Amino acid sequence: MLDAAVQDCVNMGENPGAATADQIKCLDYYVKHANSPSTLTDACPCLRWWAEHESPEMGYWMDLNC
């Protein structure tokens, strides 16, 4: 699910180090429609871990401030 979110929610904008509002909305959609639906707030620690350890080259923007 997060691999797909990284691809679909990609932002090639000016500030590649932070998630945009559109990226947050996109990620929220994926979290709500996952096999085990959740909220962005509840999933935040997992998203942060995934961004740091599984996809640091693409998922860095998922390293949200939990």
N, CA, C and O atoms as a CHARMM CRD file, in Angstrom:
* protein
*
  264
    1    1 MET  N      0.80700  -1.17800   0.00000 PROA 1      0.00000
    2    1 MET  CA     0.00000   0.00000   0.00000 PROA 1      0.00000
    3    1 MET  C      0.86400   1.26000   0.00000 PROA 1      0.00000
    4    1 MET  O      0.60800   2.18400  -0.77200 PROA 1      0.00000
    5    2 LEU  N      1.88600   1.30500   0.86000 PROA 2      0.00000
    6    2 LEU  CA     2.71600   2.51300   0.91400 PROA 2      0.00000
    7    2 LEU  C      3.58700   2.67200  -0.31900 PROA 2      0.00000
    8    2 LEU  O      3.89900   3.79700  -0.71000 PROA 2      0.00000
    9    3 ASP  N      3.98600   1.56600  -0.94100 PROA 3      0.00000
   10    3 ASP  CA     4.72000   1.66800  -2.20000 PROA 3      0.00000
   11    3 ASP  C      3.86700   2.36900  -3.24700 PROA 3      0.00000
   12    3 ASP  O      4.35600   3.21900  -3.99000 PROA 3      0.00000
   13    4 ALA  N      2.58400   2.00500  -3.30100 PROA 4      0.00000
   14    4 ALA  CA     1.66500   2.63300  -4.25600 PROA 4      0.00000
   15    4 ALA  C      1.45200   4.10000  -3.90700 PROA 4      0.00000
   16    4 ALA  O      1.39400   4.94700  -4.79800 PROA 4      0.00000
   17    5 ALA  N      1.33400   4.40600  -2.62400 PROA 5      0.00000
   18    5 ALA  CA     1.13800   5.79800  -2.20700 PROA 5      0.00000
   19    5 ALA  C      2.32500   6.65600  -2.60300 PROA 5      0.00000
   20    5 ALA  O      2.15100   7.79200  -3.04400 PROA 5      0.00000
   21    6 VAL  N      3.53300   6.12300  -2.45000 PROA 6      0.00000
   22    6 VAL  CA     4.72300   6.89000  -2.83800 PROA 6      0.00000
   23    6 VAL  C      4.66400   7.22100  -4.32100 PROA 6      0.00000
   24    6 VAL  O      4.96800   8.34600  -4.71700 PROA 6      0.00000
   25    7 GLN  N      4.27500   6.25500  -5.14400 PROA 7      0.00000
   26    7 GLN  CA     4.22200   6.48400  -6.58300 PROA 7      0.00000
   27    7 GLN  C      3.08500   7.43800  -6.97500 PROA 7      0.00000
   28    7 GLN  O      3.27100   8.32200  -7.81200 PROA 7      0.00000
   29    8 ASP  N      1.91800   7.25300  -6.36800 PROA 8      0.00000
   30    8 ASP  CA     0.75700   8.05700  -6.74800 PROA 8      0.00000
   31    8 ASP  C      0.75400   9.45000  -6.13200 PROA 8      0.00000
   32    8 ASP  O      0.14700  10.36600  -6.68600 PROA 8      0.00000
   33    9 CYS  N      1.41600   9.62100  -5.00800 PROA 9      0.00000
   34    9 CYS  CA     1.38100  10.89700  -4.29500 PROA 9      0.00000
   35    9 CYS  C      2.67100  11.69400  -4.48300 PROA 9      0.00000
   36    9 CYS  O      2.91800  12.65700  -3.75700 PROA 9      0.00000
   37   10 VAL  N      3.47600  11.30400  -5.43700 PROA 10     0.00000
   38   10 VAL  CA     4.76700  11.95200  -5.65300 PROA 10     0.00000
   39   10 VAL  C      4.58000  13.44700  -5.93900 PROA 10     0.00000
   40   10 VAL  O      3.61000  13.85600  -6.57700 PROA 10     0.00000
   41   11 ASN  N      5.52100  14.23800  -5.45900 PROA 11     0.00000
   42   11 ASN  CA     5.50200  15.67900  -5.69300 PROA 11     0.00000
   43   11 ASN  C      6.87500  16.09100  -6.20800 PROA 11     0.00000
   44   11 ASN  O      7.88600  15.89600  -5.53300 PROA 11     0.00000
   45   12 MET  N      6.90000  16.64600  -7.37400 PROA 12     0.00000
   46   12 MET  CA     8.16000  17.10100  -7.94900 PROA 12     0.00000
   47   12 MET  C      8.27500  18.60900  -7.80900 PROA 12     0.00000
   48   12 MET  O      8.92300  19.26100  -8.62800 PROA 12     0.00000
   49   13 GLY  N      7.65400  19.17000  -6.77900 PROA 13     0.00000
   50   13 GLY  CA     7.61300  20.61500  -6.57700 PROA 13     0.00000
   51   13 GLY  C      8.91100  21.18800  -6.04100 PROA 13     0.00000
   52   13 GLY  O      9.96100  20.54500  -6.06000 PROA 13     0.00000
   53   14 GLU  N      8.80400  22.40100  -5.57000 PROA 14     0.00000
   54   14 GLU  CA     9.97200  23.15200  -5.13900 PROA 14     0.00000
   55   14 GLU  C     10.50500  22.72900  -3.77400 PROA 14     0.00000
   56   14 GLU  O     11.68900  22.91900  -3.49600 PROA 14     0.00000
   57   15 ASN  N      9.66100  22.16000  -2.91700 PROA 15     0.00000
   58   15 ASN  CA    10.09100  21.80800  -1.56000 PROA 15     0.00000
   59   15 ASN  C     10.01200  20.29500  -1.37400 PROA 15     0.00000
   60   15 ASN  O      9.06500  19.79600  -0.76600 PROA 15     0.00000
   61   16 PRO  N     10.99100  19.56600  -1.88700 PROA 16     0.00000
   62   16 PRO  CA    10.91200  18.10300  -1.84100 PROA 16     0.00000
   63   16 PRO  C     11.12100  17.52100  -0.44700 PROA 16     0.00000
   64   16 PRO  O     10.97300  16.31100  -0.27600 PROA 16     0.00000
   65   17 GLY  N     11.45800  18.32600   0.55100 PROA 17     0.00000
   66   17 GLY  CA    11.71800  17.79900   1.87900 PROA 17     0.00000
   67   17 GLY  C     10.50200  17.73100   2.78000 PROA 17     0.00000
   68   17 GLY  O     10.57600  17.16000   3.86800 PROA 17     0.00000
   69   18 ALA  N      9.39600  18.29200   2.36000 PROA 18     0.00000
   70   18 ALA  CA     8.20500  18.31800   3.20000 PROA 18     0.00000
   71   18 ALA  C      6.99000  17.91200   2.39000 PROA 18     0.00000
   72   18 ALA  O      6.91000  18.16700   1.18800 PROA 18     0.00000
   73   19 ALA  N      6.05700  17.28400   3.05900 PROA 19     0.00000
   74   19 ALA  CA     4.82700  16.87700   2.38900 PROA 19     0.00000
   75   19 ALA  C      3.95500  18.09700   2.10500 PROA 19     0.00000
   76   19 ALA  O      3.82800  18.99300   2.93900 PROA 19     0.00000
   77   20 THR  N      3.36800  18.11600   0.93700 PROA 20     0.00000
   78   20 THR  CA     2.42900  19.17500   0.58900 PROA 20     0.00000
   79   20 THR  C      1.04200  18.78900   1.09600 PROA 20     0.00000
   80   20 THR  O      0.80900  17.64400   1.48500 PROA 20     0.00000
   81   21 ALA  N      0.14400  19.73800   1.08800 PROA 21     0.00000
   82   21 ALA  CA    -1.24200  19.46000   1.49300 PROA 21     0.00000
   83   21 ALA  C     -1.85700  18.39000   0.59700 PROA 21     0.00000
   84   21 ALA  O     -2.59200  17.52800   1.07800 PROA 21     0.00000
   85   22 ASP  N     -1.56400  18.43800  -0.69800 PROA 22     0.00000
   86   22 ASP  CA    -2.09400  17.43700  -1.62400 PROA 22     0.00000
   87   22 ASP  C     -1.51600  16.04600  -1.33000 PROA 22     0.00000
   88   22 ASP  O     -2.22600  15.04600  -1.43500 PROA 22     0.00000
   89   23 GLN  N     -0.25200  15.98300  -0.96900 PROA 23     0.00000
   90   23 GLN  CA     0.34500  14.69400  -0.63000 PROA 23     0.00000
   91   23 GLN  C     -0.29800  14.12600   0.63600 PROA 23     0.00000
   92   23 GLN  O     -0.54400  12.92300   0.71600 PROA 23     0.00000
   93   24 ILE  N     -0.56600  14.96800   1.60700 PROA 24     0.00000
   94   24 ILE  CA    -1.20800  14.51500   2.83800 PROA 24     0.00000
   95   24 ILE  C     -2.59900  13.97500   2.52600 PROA 24     0.00000
   96   24 ILE  O     -2.98400  12.93100   3.05100 PROA 24     0.00000
   97   25 LYS  N     -3.35200  14.66500   1.68400 PROA 25     0.00000
   98   25 LYS  CA    -4.68200  14.18900   1.29300 PROA 25     0.00000
   99   25 LYS  C     -4.58400  12.84500   0.57800 PROA 25     0.00000
  100   25 LYS  O     -5.37500  11.93900   0.84100 PROA 25     0.00000
  101   26 CYS  N     -3.63100  12.71800  -0.31000 PROA 26     0.00000
  102   26 CYS  CA    -3.42400  11.48200  -1.05400 PROA 26     0.00000
  103   26 CYS  C     -3.06800  10.34900  -0.09500 PROA 26     0.00000
  104   26 CYS  O     -3.63700   9.26100  -0.18300 PROA 26     0.00000
  105   27 LEU  N     -2.14400  10.59300   0.80400 PROA 27     0.00000
  106   27 LEU  CA    -1.72600   9.58900   1.77400 PROA 27     0.00000
  107   27 LEU  C     -2.88800   9.21800   2.69000 PROA 27     0.00000
  108   27 LEU  O     -3.06000   8.04600   3.02300 PROA 27     0.00000
  109   28 ASP  N     -3.67700  10.19100   3.09500 PROA 28     0.00000
  110   28 ASP  CA    -4.84700   9.93300   3.93100 PROA 28     0.00000
  111   28 ASP  C     -5.80600   8.98500   3.22500 PROA 28     0.00000
  112   28 ASP  O     -6.36800   8.08800   3.85500 PROA 28     0.00000
  113   29 TYR  N     -5.99800   9.17600   1.92800 PROA 29     0.00000
  114   29 TYR  CA    -6.86000   8.28100   1.14800 PROA 29     0.00000
  115   29 TYR  C     -6.34000   6.84600   1.22800 PROA 29     0.00000
  116   29 TYR  O     -7.11200   5.91800   1.47000 PROA 29     0.00000
  117   30 TYR  N     -5.04900   6.66600   1.02800 PROA 30     0.00000
  118   30 TYR  CA    -4.47400   5.31800   1.06400 PROA 30     0.00000
  119   30 TYR  C     -4.62500   4.67900   2.43800 PROA 30     0.00000
  120   30 TYR  O     -4.93300   3.49200   2.54200 PROA 30     0.00000
  121   31 VAL  N     -4.41300   5.45200   3.47900 PROA 31     0.00000
  122   31 VAL  CA    -4.51900   4.91700   4.83900 PROA 31     0.00000
  123   31 VAL  C     -5.96200   4.49700   5.13900 PROA 31     0.00000
  124   31 VAL  O     -6.19300   3.45100   5.74600 PROA 31     0.00000
  125   32 LYS  N     -6.91600   5.30400   4.71800 PROA 32     0.00000
  126   32 LYS  CA    -8.32600   4.99600   4.97000 PROA 32     0.00000
  127   32 LYS  C     -8.82300   3.80900   4.15200 PROA 32     0.00000
  128   32 LYS  O     -9.77400   3.14100   4.55900 PROA 32     0.00000
  129   33 HSD  N     -8.20400   3.53600   3.01300 PROA 33     0.00000
  130   33 HSD  CA    -8.66000   2.46100   2.12800 PROA 33     0.00000
  131   33 HSD  C     -7.72500   1.25700   2.12600 PROA 33     0.00000
  132   33 HSD  O     -7.77400   0.43900   1.20700 PROA 33     0.00000
  133   34 ALA  N     -6.88800   1.14200   3.13000 PROA 34     0.00000
  134   34 ALA  CA    -5.97600   0.00000   3.24800 PROA 34     0.00000
  135   34 ALA  C     -6.74800  -1.24400   3.68600 PROA 34     0.00000
  136   34 ALA  O     -7.91900  -1.16300   4.05700 PROA 34     0.00000
  137   35 ASN  N     -6.07700  -2.39300   3.63900 PROA 35     0.00000
  138   35 ASN  CA    -6.69800  -3.63800   4.10100 PROA 35     0.00000
  139   35 ASN  C     -7.15200  -3.53300   5.55200 PROA 35     0.00000
  140   35 ASN  O     -8.19100  -4.07600   5.92700 PROA 35     0.00000
  141   36 SER  N     -6.37500  -2.83900   6.35400 PROA 36     0.00000
  142   36 SER  CA    -6.73200  -2.54500   7.74600 PROA 36     0.00000
  143   36 SER  C     -6.84000  -1.02800   7.85800 PROA 36     0.00000
  144   36 SER  O     -5.87300  -0.36200   8.22600 PROA 36     0.00000
  145   37 PRO  N     -8.01800  -0.47600   7.54000 PROA 37     0.00000
  146   37 PRO  CA    -8.16500   0.98400   7.52300 PROA 37     0.00000
  147   37 PRO  C     -7.77100   1.62900   8.84300 PROA 37     0.00000
  148   37 PRO  O     -7.93700   1.05200   9.91800 PROA 37     0.00000
  149   38 SER  N     -7.25400   2.81900   8.73000 PROA 38     0.00000
  150   38 SER  CA    -6.80000   3.55900   9.90400 PROA 38     0.00000
  151   38 SER  C     -6.96700   5.03900   9.62500 PROA 38     0.00000
  152   38 SER  O     -7.41700   5.43900   8.55100 PROA 38     0.00000
  153   39 THR  N     -6.60000   5.83800  10.60200 PROA 39     0.00000
  154   39 THR  CA    -6.56100   7.28500  10.39400 PROA 39     0.00000
  155   39 THR  C     -5.10500   7.68100  10.20700 PROA 39     0.00000
  156   39 THR  O     -4.20000   6.94200  10.59600 PROA 39     0.00000
  157   40 LEU  N     -4.88600   8.81400   9.63000 PROA 40     0.00000
  158   40 LEU  CA    -3.52800   9.31400   9.42600 PROA 40     0.00000
  159   40 LEU  C     -2.83600   9.52800  10.77100 PROA 40     0.00000
  160   40 LEU  O     -1.63900   9.27300  10.90300 PROA 40     0.00000
  161   41 THR  N     -3.58000   9.99200  11.75800 PROA 41     0.00000
  162   41 THR  CA    -3.00900  10.21300  13.08700 PROA 41     0.00000
  163   41 THR  C     -2.54700   8.89900  13.71100 PROA 41     0.00000
  164   41 THR  O     -1.44700   8.82200  14.25900 PROA 41     0.00000
  165   42 ASP  N     -3.38400   7.86900  13.62800 PROA 42     0.00000
  166   42 ASP  CA    -3.02400   6.57600  14.20600 PROA 42     0.00000
  167   42 ASP  C     -1.88400   5.90800  13.44300 PROA 42     0.00000
  168   42 ASP  O     -1.04700   5.23300  14.04100 PROA 42     0.00000
  169   43 ALA  N     -1.84900   6.09300  12.14000 PROA 43     0.00000
  170   43 ALA  CA    -0.83300   5.46000  11.30700 PROA 43     0.00000
  171   43 ALA  C      0.48800   6.21700  11.29100 PROA 43     0.00000
  172   43 ALA  O      1.49200   5.69300  10.80800 PROA 43     0.00000
  173   44 CYS  N      0.50100   7.42500  11.80600 PROA 44     0.00000
  174   44 CYS  CA     1.66700   8.29800  11.69500 PROA 44     0.00000
  175   44 CYS  C      2.97900   7.65800  12.15500 PROA 44     0.00000
  176   44 CYS  O      3.96600   7.75500  11.42700 PROA 44     0.00000
  177   45 PRO  N      3.04500   7.01100  13.31900 PROA 45     0.00000
  178   45 PRO  CA     4.32200   6.39800  13.72000 PROA 45     0.00000
  179   45 PRO  C      4.80700   5.34000  12.72200 PROA 45     0.00000
  180   45 PRO  O      6.00500   5.23200  12.46000 PROA 45     0.00000
  181   46 CYS  N      3.88500   4.57400  12.17600 PROA 46     0.00000
  182   46 CYS  CA     4.25300   3.55000  11.18900 PROA 46     0.00000
  183   46 CYS  C      4.72000   4.19200   9.88700 PROA 46     0.00000
  184   46 CYS  O      5.67900   3.73000   9.26900 PROA 46     0.00000
  185   47 LEU  N      4.04300   5.25200   9.47700 PROA 47     0.00000
  186   47 LEU  CA     4.43500   5.95500   8.25600 PROA 47     0.00000
  187   47 LEU  C      5.83200   6.53800   8.41500 PROA 47     0.00000
  188   47 LEU  O      6.65900   6.47200   7.50400 PROA 47     0.00000
  189   48 ARG  N      6.07500   7.10200   9.57900 PROA 48     0.00000
  190   48 ARG  CA     7.39100   7.69400   9.84600 PROA 48     0.00000
  191   48 ARG  C      8.48500   6.62800   9.79200 PROA 48     0.00000
  192   48 ARG  O      9.54400   6.84400   9.20300 PROA 48     0.00000
  193   49 TRP  N      8.21800   5.47400  10.41300 PROA 49     0.00000
  194   49 TRP  CA     9.18900   4.38100  10.40400 PROA 49     0.00000
  195   49 TRP  C      9.42100   3.91000   8.96700 PROA 49     0.00000
  196   49 TRP  O     10.56300   3.71900   8.54700 PROA 49     0.00000
  197   50 TRP  N      8.34500   3.72900   8.22700 PROA 50     0.00000
  198   50 TRP  CA     8.45200   3.25200   6.85100 PROA 50     0.00000
  199   50 TRP  C      9.26800   4.22900   6.00700 PROA 50     0.00000
  200   50 TRP  O     10.11900   3.82000   5.21700 PROA 50     0.00000
  201   51 ALA  N      9.00100   5.51400   6.18100 PROA 51     0.00000
  202   51 ALA  CA     9.72400   6.53400   5.42100 PROA 51     0.00000
  203   51 ALA  C     11.21300   6.50500   5.72400 PROA 51     0.00000
  204   51 ALA  O     12.03500   6.67300   4.82400 PROA 51     0.00000
  205   52 GLU  N     11.56300   6.29300   6.97900 PROA 52     0.00000
  206   52 GLU  CA    12.97000   6.30500   7.38000 PROA 52     0.00000
  207   52 GLU  C     13.70900   5.02600   7.01700 PROA 52     0.00000
  208   52 GLU  O     14.89300   5.07000   6.68500 PROA 52     0.00000
  209   53 HSD  N     13.02200   3.88000   7.07800 PROA 53     0.00000
  210   53 HSD  CA    13.71000   2.59400   6.95800 PROA 53     0.00000
  211   53 HSD  C     13.44700   1.83400   5.67000 PROA 53     0.00000
  212   53 HSD  O     14.32800   1.12400   5.18700 PROA 53     0.00000
  213   54 GLU  N     12.26500   1.96500   5.10800 PROA 54     0.00000
  214   54 GLU  CA    11.91100   1.17800   3.93100 PROA 54     0.00000
  215   54 GLU  C     12.07300   1.94600   2.62300 PROA 54     0.00000
  216   54 GLU  O     12.40500   1.35800   1.59300 PROA 54     0.00000
  217   55 SER  N     11.84200   3.24000   2.65900 PROA 55     0.00000
  218   55 SER  CA    11.90400   4.01000   1.42000 PROA 55     0.00000
  219   55 SER  C     12.45000   5.41300   1.66600 PROA 55     0.00000
  220   55 SER  O     11.77400   6.39900   1.37200 PROA 55     0.00000
  221   56 PRO  N     13.66500   5.51400   2.20200 PROA 56     0.00000
  222   56 PRO  CA    14.19900   6.85400   2.48200 PROA 56     0.00000
  223   56 PRO  C     14.41400   7.69500   1.23100 PROA 56     0.00000
  224   56 PRO  O     14.38600   8.92300   1.30100 PROA 56     0.00000
  225   57 GLU  N     14.62800   7.04600   0.08100 PROA 57     0.00000
  226   57 GLU  CA    14.89000   7.80100  -1.14400 PROA 57     0.00000
  227   57 GLU  C     13.62000   8.36500  -1.77800 PROA 57     0.00000
  228   57 GLU  O     13.69600   9.32300  -2.54800 PROA 57     0.00000
  229   58 MET  N     12.44500   7.78600  -1.47000 PROA 58     0.00000
  230   58 MET  CA    11.18600   8.26400  -2.05200 PROA 58     0.00000
  231   58 MET  C     10.15700   8.65800  -0.99300 PROA 58     0.00000
  232   58 MET  O      9.36100   9.57100  -1.21200 PROA 58     0.00000
  233   59 GLY  N     10.16800   7.97900   0.14600 PROA 59     0.00000
  234   59 GLY  CA     9.13000   8.19000   1.14000 PROA 59     0.00000
  235   59 GLY  C      9.46700   9.21100   2.19600 PROA 59     0.00000
  236   59 GLY  O      8.74800   9.34000   3.18600 PROA 59     0.00000
  237   60 TYR  N     10.56600   9.95100   2.00000 PROA 60     0.00000
  238   60 TYR  CA    10.99200  10.92900   3.01000 PROA 60     0.00000
  239   60 TYR  C      9.88600  11.90000   3.37200 PROA 60     0.00000
  240   60 TYR  O      9.83300  12.35200   4.51600 PROA 60     0.00000
  241   61 TRP  N      9.00700  12.23800   2.45500 PROA 61     0.00000
  242   61 TRP  CA     7.93000  13.17800   2.72100 PROA 61     0.00000
  243   61 TRP  C      6.86600  12.58700   3.64900 PROA 61     0.00000
  244   61 TRP  O      6.04100  13.31800   4.19800 PROA 61     0.00000
  245   62 MET  N      6.89100  11.23700   3.82500 PROA 62     0.00000
  246   62 MET  CA     5.95100  10.60700   4.75500 PROA 62     0.00000
  247   62 MET  C      6.46200  10.67500   6.18300 PROA 62     0.00000
  248   62 MET  O      5.76700  10.25000   7.10600 PROA 62     0.00000
  249   63 ASP  N      7.64500  11.19400   6.37900 PROA 63     0.00000
  250   63 ASP  CA     8.21900  11.33200   7.72300 PROA 63     0.00000
  251   63 ASP  C      7.52800  12.50700   8.40300 PROA 63     0.00000
  252   63 ASP  O      8.12600  13.55800   8.63200 PROA 63     0.00000
  253   64 LEU  N      6.26000  12.29900   8.71600 PROA 64     0.00000
  254   64 LEU  CA     5.41100  13.35800   9.25100 PROA 64     0.00000
  255   64 LEU  C      5.75600  13.65200  10.70100 PROA 64     0.00000
  256   64 LEU  O      6.31900  12.81100  11.40300 PROA 64     0.00000
  257   65 ASN  N      5.41600  14.83800  11.13200 PROA 65     0.00000
  258   65 ASN  CA     5.65400  15.24100  12.50900 PROA 65     0.00000
  259   65 ASN  C      4.52100  14.68300  13.37300 PROA 65     0.00000
  260   65 ASN  O      3.46800  15.30800  13.49900 PROA 65     0.00000
  261   66 CYS  N      4.73400  13.52700  13.95600 PROA 66     0.00000
  262   66 CYS  CA     3.68600  12.84500  14.74700 PROA 66     0.00000
  263   66 CYS  C      3.58800  13.43100  16.13300 PROA 66     0.00000
  264   66 CYS  O      2.76700  12.98600  16.93500 PROA 66     0.00000
